[in-house]
Amino acid sequence: MAKFKYEAVDSAGKKISDTVSAKDEQAAKLALRKLDLQVTSISSAGSIFDMNIGGGGKVKARVSSQDMVIFTRQFATMIGAGIPVMECLETLAEQADDPGFKNMLNTITADVRGGNDLSTAMGKHSNVFPDIYVNMIRAGEASGQIDTILDRLAEYQESTEALKSEIKTAMTYPIISIVMISGITTFLLVFIIPKFEKIFTQMGVPLPAPTKFVMALSRFMTNYCYIIFISLAVLIFGTAKFKKTEKGRRVWDKMMLKLPVFGNLFQKVALSRFARTFSTLLRSGVPILGALEIVSQTSGNTVISDAIDASRESIRQGDNLAKPLANCPIFPPMVVRMIQVGERSGALEVLLEKISEFYDQQVSATVDALTSLIEPIMIGVMGFMVGGIVLSVFLPIFEMQKSIGKK
């Protein structure tokens, strides 16, 4: 039996955080549903996957998303070549670099050799194999198309990683630029400006308004620098703690979608993730209600999760999928209309894939546009900040030269 930490909401709307013991994550969720609890998050009681290895020691498996992409692609290629599952697992375990991951694959191999399904064996390691992975493998086992399912999983993970890479590209440049601008400005105000202030004071030079402002800002930064940094640290820590609460996560997600410039990008990313995950699950044979539950958990945004949960309830009551999505402003009319057409025609997964491809292209175009736009803006901001400080220092010097010239 394993122990799982969970957060859930009871029938009265009260939030509950506790632990539950079960053989795997699926069993834990089922046990909580029987208690009339709606699970919002669940994870292993350990933050990472601990495994016993020979000699009684323990090793911690840290499997990156990139490693999982490589593992799934290699697994899919070997299965597609006709190599038996057991032999595939043994080969993949032999070439795994991380000792924890190697031991986990050996454990899965032993479970499969002992008569367990591959999906059941993987489901015991939910920190490495999420719900979408396990459910798709289970659907592949039921349909006898494990090779096709692994191919789809590999494609899904590769597309997800490519999307993450584009977002990192869009965010890295402005973050680095802001840090550099802040660092240079702070250095000038704290270490350089005070020296000029002493010179001007000793010489009794009259200071123009811009210079007085910069000198005052320098004195404030010098005297209260530690307060500023402590305040920033408290703000960052407080925001991180607030985001971990249910209310904080909702506020944060809504705020991210309303940000100027970047809000539109985050919306497109969320829609692409929704459509890709939903399409992949449906194409793999996962029932629509189960697929919606997984999509809700992996959406990465509570606004979309709420809309998906409403759609799941709508389908459970015999209604359609699109109607609740239309009430959520994050879903554009085009997406809702395509989902309606997909429901009527029985080709929902095909149209969802088209939506995902469309928004992938939109994300790439938006990232390119942002990158080309942010670079000159940041250069302009840096020039204004540093140039303004330098100019404020030279203004009194220019005045001194004029006075000397008149004499």
C-alpha positions in Angstrom: 0.0 0.0 0.0 1.2 3.5 -0.8 0.3 6.8 0.8 -1.0 9.8 -1.2 -1.4 13.4 -0.3 -4.6 15.0 -1.7 -6.7 18.1 -1.7 -10.4 17.8 -2.3 -13.7 19.6 -1.9 -16.6 17.9 0.0 -20.3 18.2 -0.9 -20.6 21.3 1.3 -17.8 23.1 -0.7 -15.3 22.8 2.1 -11.6 22.3 1.2 -9.9 19.2 2.7 -6.2 18.3 2.7 -5.2 14.9 4.0 -3.6 11.6 3.1 -5.1 8.3 1.9 -3.6 4.9 1.6 -4.2 2.8 -1.5 -2.3 0.5 -3.9 -2.0 3.2 -6.6 -3.2 6.6 -7.5 -6.3 5.4 -9.4 -7.4 3.4 -6.4 -6.9 6.4 -4.1 -9.1 8.6 -6.4 -11.8 5.9 -6.5 -11.7 5.7 -2.7 -12.1 9.5 -2.4 -15.0 9.6 -4.8 -16.8 7.0 -2.7 -16.5 9.5 0.2 -18.2 12.1 -2.0 -15.0 14.1 -2.4 -14.1 15.9 -5.5 -10.3 15.7 -5.9 -8.5 18.8 -7.0 -4.9 17.5 -6.7 -3.3 14.2 -5.6 0.4 13.1 -5.4 2.6 10.6 -3.7 3.3 11.3 0.0 6.9 11.8 -1.1 7.8 14.8 -3.3 9.9 12.5 -5.5 9.9 8.8 -6.1 12.0 6.8 -3.6 13.0 3.3 -4.5 14.9 0.6 -2.6 17.9 -0.8 -4.4 20.3 -3.6 -3.6 21.9 -3.4 -0.2 19.0 -1.7 1.4 19.9 1.8 0.3 17.6 4.3 -1.3 17.9 6.4 -4.5 15.8 9.3 -5.6 14.6 9.2 -9.2 14.4 12.6 -10.9 13.0 12.0 -14.4 13.0 15.1 -16.5 10.3 15.7 -19.1 13.0 15.5 -21.8 14.1 12.1 -20.5 10.5 10.9 -20.6 10.2 12.1 -24.3 13.3 10.1 -25.2 12.1 7.0 -23.2 8.6 7.1 -24.9 10.0 7.6 -28.4 12.5 4.7 -27.9 9.8 2.5 -26.4 7.5 3.2 -29.3 10.2 2.6 -31.9 11.2 -0.8 -30.3 7.5 -1.9 -30.0 6.9 -0.8 -33.6 9.8 -3.0 -34.7 8.1 -6.0 -33.2 10.3 -6.4 -30.0 8.3 -7.8 -27.0 7.4 -5.5 -24.2 9.5 -7.3 -21.7 12.6 -7.1 -23.8 11.9 -3.4 -24.5 11.7 -2.6 -20.8 14.9 -4.6 -20.0 16.8 -2.8 -22.8 15.5 0.7 -21.7 16.4 -0.1 -18.1 20.0 -1.1 -19.1 20.6 2.2 -20.9 18.9 4.5 -18.4 21.5 6.9 -17.0 19.7 7.8 -13.7 20.0 4.9 -11.2 16.6 5.6 -9.7 14.9 5.5 -13.2 16.8 2.3 -14.0 15.6 0.7 -10.8 12.0 1.9 -11.4 12.1 0.3 -14.9 13.4 -2.9 -13.4 10.5 -2.8 -10.9 8.0 -2.3 -13.7 9.6 -5.2 -15.7 9.3 -7.5 -12.6 5.7 -6.5 -12.2 4.9 -7.2 -15.8 6.8 -10.5 -15.6 4.7 -11.3 -12.5 1.5 -11.0 -14.5 0.5 -7.3 -14.1 -0.5 -5.2 -17.1 2.0 -2.6 -18.2 -0.5 0.2 -17.4 -1.0 -1.2 -13.8 2.8 -1.5 -13.3 3.3 2.1 -14.5 0.4 3.4 -12.5 2.2 2.5 -9.3 4.8 5.2 -10.1 2.5 8.2 -10.6 5.2 10.7 -10.0 6.9 9.6 -13.2 3.9 8.3 -15.3 0.9 10.7 -15.0 -2.7 9.8 -15.5 -2.7 10.6 -19.2 0.2 8.2 -19.8 -1.3 5.3 -17.8 -4.8 5.7 -19.3 -3.5 5.8 -22.8 -1.3 2.7 -22.2 -4.4 1.0 -20.7 -6.5 1.9 -23.8 -3.7 0.5 -26.0 -3.7 -2.8 -24.1 -7.4 -3.1 -24.4 -7.4 -2.4 -28.2 -4.2 -4.3 -28.9 -2.6 -1.2 -30.4 0.1 -0.5 -27.8 2.5 0.4 -30.6 0.2 3.0 -32.0 -0.6 4.4 -28.6 3.1 4.8 -27.7 3.6 6.6 -31.0 0.8 9.0 -30.1 2.2 9.5 -26.6 5.7 10.2 -28.1 4.2 12.8 -30.5 2.1 14.3 -27.7 5.2 14.7 -25.4 7.3 16.0 -28.2 4.7 18.6 -29.2 4.3 19.6 -25.5 8.1 20.0 -25.1 8.3 22.1 -28.2 5.5 24.4 -26.9 7.3 24.7 -23.5 10.5 25.6 -25.4 8.8 28.4 -27.3 7.3 29.8 -24.1 10.7 29.8 -22.4 12.2 31.5 -25.4 9.5 34.2 -25.2 10.1 34.8 -21.5 13.8 34.4 -21.1 14.9 37.5 -23.0 12.7 40.0 -21.1 13.5 38.5 -17.7 17.3 38.6 -18.4 16.9 42.2 -19.7 14.9 43.3 -16.7 17.5 41.8 -14.3 20.4 43.5 -16.2 18.6 46.8 -16.3 17.8 46.7 -12.6 21.3 45.6 -11.7 23.0 48.3 -13.7 20.7 51.0 -12.4 21.1 49.9 -8.8 24.9 49.9 -9.2 24.9 53.4 -10.6 22.6 54.8 -7.9 24.3 53.1 -5.0 28.0 53.2 -5.9 28.5 55.9 -8.5 26.0 58.7 -7.9 27.0 59.3 -4.2 30.6 60.1 -5.2 29.4 62.8 -7.6 27.0 64.1 -5.0 29.9 64.7 -2.6 31.9 66.5 -5.4 29.0 68.8 -6.3 28.2 69.5 -2.6 31.9 70.5 -1.9 32.0 72.7 -4.9 28.6 74.3 -4.2 27.4 73.7 -7.7 23.7 74.5 -8.3 21.9 71.3 -9.3 19.1 71.2 -11.9 15.9 69.4 -11.2 16.8 66.1 -12.9 20.0 65.9 -11.0 18.3 66.6 -7.7 15.8 63.8 -8.4 18.5 61.3 -9.2 20.5 62.3 -6.1 17.4 61.9 -3.9 16.7 58.5 -5.5 20.3 57.5 -4.9 20.1 58.5 -1.2 16.9 56.5 -0.8 18.5 53.4 -2.5 21.6 53.7 -0.4 19.9 54.2 3.0 17.0 51.8 2.4 18.5 49.2 0.0 18.1 46.4 2.5 14.4 47.3 3.1 13.8 47.2 -0.7 15.3 43.8 -1.0 13.6 42.4 2.0 10.2 43.7 0.7 10.9 42.1 -2.7 11.7 38.8 -1.0 8.6 39.0 1.2 6.5 39.8 -1.9 7.9 36.9 -3.9 7.5 34.5 -1.0 4.0 35.7 -0.2 3.0 35.4 -3.8 4.3 31.9 -4.0 2.4 30.9 -0.9 -0.7 32.6 -2.1 -0.5 30.7 -5.4 -0.6 27.4 -3.6 -4.0 28.1 -2.1 -7.1 27.4 -4.2 -8.2 31.0 -4.2 -4.7 32.2 -5.0 -4.4 29.9 -7.9 -7.6 31.1 -9.4 -6.7 34.7 -8.9 -3.2 34.1 -10.4 -4.6 32.2 -13.4 -7.2 34.9 -14.2 -4.5 37.6 -13.9 -2.1 35.7 -16.2 -4.8 35.6 -18.9 -5.5 39.4 -18.6 -1.8 40.5 -18.8 -1.1 42.9 -21.6 0.7 41.2 -24.5 1.5 38.0 -22.7 -2.1 37.3 -21.7 -3.0 36.5 -25.3 0.0 34.2 -25.5 -1.0 32.3 -22.4 -4.5 31.9 -23.7 -3.3 30.3 -26.9 -1.0 28.0 -25.0 -3.8 26.9 -22.8 -6.1 26.2 -25.7 -3.4 24.3 -27.6 -2.7 22.1 -24.5 -6.5 21.5 -24.0 -7.1 20.5 -27.6 -3.9 18.4 -27.9 -4.5 16.4 -24.7 -8.2 15.9 -25.4 -7.6 14.8 -29.0 -4.8 12.4 -28.0 -6.9 10.7 -25.3 -9.9 10.3 -27.6 -7.9 9.0 -30.5 -6.4 6.4 -28.1 -9.8 5.1 -27.1 -10.1 6.7 -23.6 -13.8 7.2 -22.8 -14.9 10.9 -23.1 -15.7 11.4 -19.4 -12.4 9.9 -18.3 -10.6 11.9 -21.0 -12.2 15.2 -19.7 -11.2 14.4 -16.2 -7.6 14.0 -17.2 -7.7 17.1 -19.4 -9.1 19.1 -16.5 -6.2 17.9 -14.3 -3.5 18.7 -16.9 -4.9 21.9 -18.3 -2.6 24.1 -16.1 -5.2 26.8 -15.7 -8.2 26.7 -13.3 -10.3 28.8 -15.6 -10.1 26.1 -18.2 -10.4 23.3 -15.6 -13.7 24.8 -14.4 -15.1 25.0 -17.9 -14.0 21.4 -18.6 -15.6 20.1 -15.3 -18.8 21.9 -16.3 -18.7 20.1 -19.7 -18.1 16.8 -18.0 -21.2 17.3 -15.8 -23.1 18.4 -18.9 -22.3 15.2 -20.8 -23.1 13.1 -17.7 -26.6 14.6 -17.7 -27.0 13.9 -21.4 -26.3 17.3 -22.8 -23.5 18.3 -25.1 -19.8 19.3 -24.6 -19.7 22.7 -26.3 -22.4 24.6 -24.4 -20.5 25.0 -21.1 -17.4 25.9 -23.0 -19.2 28.7 -24.7 -19.9 30.3 -21.3 -16.2 30.5 -20.6 -14.6 33.6 -22.2 -11.3 31.9 -22.7 -12.8 29.7 -25.4 -13.2 31.7 -28.7 -16.4 31.1 -30.8 -14.3 29.4 -33.4 -13.2 26.7 -31.0 -16.7 26.2 -29.6 -18.2 26.0 -33.1 -15.6 23.4 -34.2 -16.3 21.3 -31.1 -20.0 21.5 -31.9 -19.4 20.3 -35.4 -17.1 17.5 -34.1 -19.8 16.3 -31.7 -22.4 16.2 -34.5 -20.2 14.6 -37.0 -18.5 12.1 -34.7 -15.1 13.4 -35.7 -14.4 15.4 -32.5 -10.8 14.1 -32.1 -10.0 15.2 -35.7 -11.3 18.7 -35.2 -9.5 19.0 -31.8 -6.3 18.1 -33.5 -6.9 20.8 -36.1 -7.5 23.3 -33.2 -4.3 22.2 -31.5 -2.3 22.6 -34.8 -3.8 26.1 -35.4 -2.9 27.3 -31.9 0.5 25.8 -32.1 1.1 28.0 -35.2 -0.4 31.0 -33.4 1.9 30.5 -30.4 4.9 30.3 -32.7 3.9 33.4 -34.6 3.2 35.3 -31.3 6.5 34.3 -29.8 8.3 35.5 -32.9 6.4 38.8 -32.8 7.1 39.2 -29.1 10.8 38.5 -29.5 11.2 41.0 -32.3 9.1 43.6 -30.3 10.6 43.1 -26.9 14.3 43.5 -28.0 14.0 47.1 -29.2 11.7 48.0 -26.2 14.2 46.6 -23.7 17.1 48.4 -25.5 15.1 51.6 -25.3 14.3 51.2 -21.6 17.9 50.5 -20.8 19.1 53.5 -22.8 16.5 55.7 -21.1 17.4 54.5 -17.5 21.2 54.5 -17.9 21.3 57.5 -20.2 19.0 59.5 -17.9 21.3 58.8 -14.9 24.4 59.7 -16.8 22.9 62.9 -18.2 21.7 64.0 -14.8 25.4 63.7 -13.6 26.7 65.7 -16.6 24.1 68.5 -16.4 25.8 70.3 -13.4 29.2 69.9 -15.2 27.8 71.6 -18.3 26.5 74.4 -16.0 30.0 74.7 -14.4 31.6 75.0 -17.9 29.1 77.7 -18.9 29.9 79.7 -15.7 33.6 79.4 -16.3 33.2 80.5 -19.9 31.3 83.6 -18.9 34.0 84.6 -16.4 
